[in-house]
Amino acid sequence: MVSYIARRLIILIPILFIVSILIFGMSRMVPGDPALIMAGGHQTSPEVLDNIREKYHLNKPIVEQYAIWLKNVATGDLGESYKMKQSVTSMIIERLPLTLQLVVMSMIFTLLIAIPLGILSAIKKNTWMDHLSTMFAFVGVSSPVFFTGILFVLLFSYHLDVLPAFGAGEGFTDNLVHLLLPSLALSFNMIALNSRITRSGMIEVMNTNYIQTAVAKGMPRNAIILKHALRNALVPLVTVTGIQIGVLIVGTVLVEYTFGLGGLGSLIINGVQTSDYPVVQGTMLFMVVAFLLINLLVDVLYAVIDPRIRYK
């Protein structure tokens, strides 16, 4: 297991190198002159603009700019925001808790709703309950997160007026209330997909010989479903969930913008709007690293959930 994890970590190095090139290149495609924005957007003398470009290496060839940025990243320095004059690392640390809270709440909603719904749909196969679950899954998978967010705002905030639509709130309780709607919007697609995966896994496992043997021995139905069938049905769900956590992290960009939250997603959007290269590059790279490490963790969890899986 240790050697497997070590090999996977080594493989991440070339992947991160390629990703860093893509992130750096795409950030340079954002329209706008950073030097002009840093100067306040007003008419400024060419000498001032040249000094700004010299200070931030914007006058150097793009390959040299990338080499300087990559060297700094390798030492743990993600750069300094052009606009805020603050280190990108400190800005990420400051906004990370809100994004993490949003992702964790979304994943909790996903698992708490999707797994019972999938189990119920499997044991009530081909009934009206299963058909209703299928319709819900179809709608959920087909709905983009930004569209779902807008619909939830119109329904729960505008028409029903039961949940706040914007902001993160103040205090623990108020914060949870404000994040309910964004979390539900972010998890809606995942709930639909995971419920179908759970259903398929449960149906497949329930038809295996060892489950049929347990039924023949007269074991309680709840024990068969929860203790034996569900554990094996969770293996494909864990695979998808690991990927979905990364998708949730990316989805926060749209959700935070829709609901006026100040997490990492808003940080990226603000960086793009102001051509703040260090903010965009540093935050996106941080999200990619988090996504890759989460996938590695999921691979390790396979062996914990299913003892038949071993890594050599």
C-alpha positions, -999 to +999 in steps of 0.1 A: +000+000+000+028+024+009+047+018-023+014+023-043+008+056-027+044+067-033+041+057-070+008+077-073+024+107-058+053+106-082+029+103-111+012+135-099+044+155-107+042+154-145+004+158-143+008+190-122+035+202-146+011+199-176-018+214-157+004+244-146+012+251-183-025+250-192-035+272-162-008+297-170-017+299-206-054+302-201-049+330-175-030+350-202-060+347-225-081+368-202-087+402-219-074+433-203-040+449-194-030+441-158-006+471-157-034+494-167-058+479-141-032+482-114-027+518-124-064+524-117-077+522-152-071+560-158-048+577-183-013+569-171+021+578-185+039+551-204+067+553-179+045+543-150+030+514-170+065+502-180+076+503-143+046+482-133+053+457-161+090+456-150+081+450-114+057+421-121+078+406-151+049+414-175+074+428-200+093+395-203+085+367-229+057+344-217+080+314-214+102+333-190+072+346-171+061+309-167+095+298-156+095+326-129+061+316-117+068+279-116+100+285-097+081+305-071+053+279-069+079+252-063+090+271-032+055+275-019+050+311-032+018+315-053+026+352-058+010+384-048-024+398-060-021+427-084-052+443-071-052+435-034-015+436-029-019+405-007-003+371-010-024+347-029-017+320-003-032+341+025-062+350+003-068+313-004-065+304+034-089+332+042-117+320+018-111+283+019-132+276+050-164+288+033-158+268+002-150+237+022-181+242+042-201+245+010-185+213-004-189+193+028-226+203+032-233+194-004-216+160-001-236+153+032-269+162+014-258+140-015-251+109+005-280+113+030-305+116+002-290+096-026-282+064-007-316+059+009-333+069-023-312+044-043-318+016-018-356+023-017-357+024-055-338-010-057-360-029-033-391-013-048-379-021-083-404-013-112-430+002-088-443+038-089-417+047-064-389+035-086-404+053-117-407+085-097-370+082-086-361+076-122-378+108-133-361+127-105-327+114-116-333+123-152-342+159-143-314+162-118-287+149-141-299+172-170-299+204-149-267+225-149-258+238-115-262+275-123-297+268-137-306+248-106-294+276-084-315+302-102-346+280-099-340+274-062-336+312-056-369+318-074-387+290-056-374+291-020-364+327-017-386+347-040-419+328-039-418+308-006-394+332+012-382+304+035-344+306+028-320+335+022-307+338-014-275+358-010-245+361+013-229+337+038-246+350+070-230+360+103-225+335+131-226+297+130-263+291+128-270+320+104-241+307+082-256+272+080-290+287+071-275+308+043-256+278+029-286+255+028-298+267-006-264+269-023-255+234-009-288+219-022-282+235-056-247+222-058-257+187-047-288+184-068-271+168-098-250+145-076-280+133-057-297+122-089-266+105-103-256+087-070-292+075-064-291+056-097-256+042-091-267+030-056-298+015-072-279-004-099-253-016-074-280-028-049-299-047-076-267-064-089-256-074-053-291-086-043-290-111-071-257-127-060-255-162-045-244-152-011-273-128-007-297-155-018-281-179+007-286-153+035-322-150+025-326-187+025-312-189+060-338-166+072-316-136+081-336-103+087-341-083+056-327-051+070-295-069+081-291-083+046-296-050+029-276-028+053-249-052+065-241-073+034-256-058+002-250-021+008-213-025+017-205-042-017-228-018-036-209+011-022-177+003-041-188+019-074-204+047-054-171+056-037-154+057-071-179+082-084-181+102-052-143+108-053-146+123-087-177+142-077-159+159-048-136+174-074-166+184-095-182+200-064-150+221-059-152+233-095-190+238-092-185+262-063-173+288-088-207+291-103-227+285-071-207+311-051-212+337-079-249+329-081-255+332-044-231+360-036-207+339-015-171+349-009-152+316-013-126+304-037-150+305-066-157+342-061-119+347-058-113+332-092-141+352-109-129+384-094-094+376-105-106+369-141-126+402-142-095+422-131-069+402-150-053+394-117-030+366-130-015+354-097-050+350-081-064+330-110-033+309-114-028+302-077-064+294-069-069+272-099-037+253-091-048+248-055-081+233-067-064+210-091-040+197-064-070+192-040-088+173-067-059+149-074-052+142-037-089+134-032-088+109-060-057+093-045-075+091-011-105+074-028-083+048-044-068+039-010-103+037+005-112+009-020-092-016+000-109-005+032-144-009+018-137-041-002-110-064+013-108-082-020-091-052-035-053-051-028-026-029-041+009-044-048 
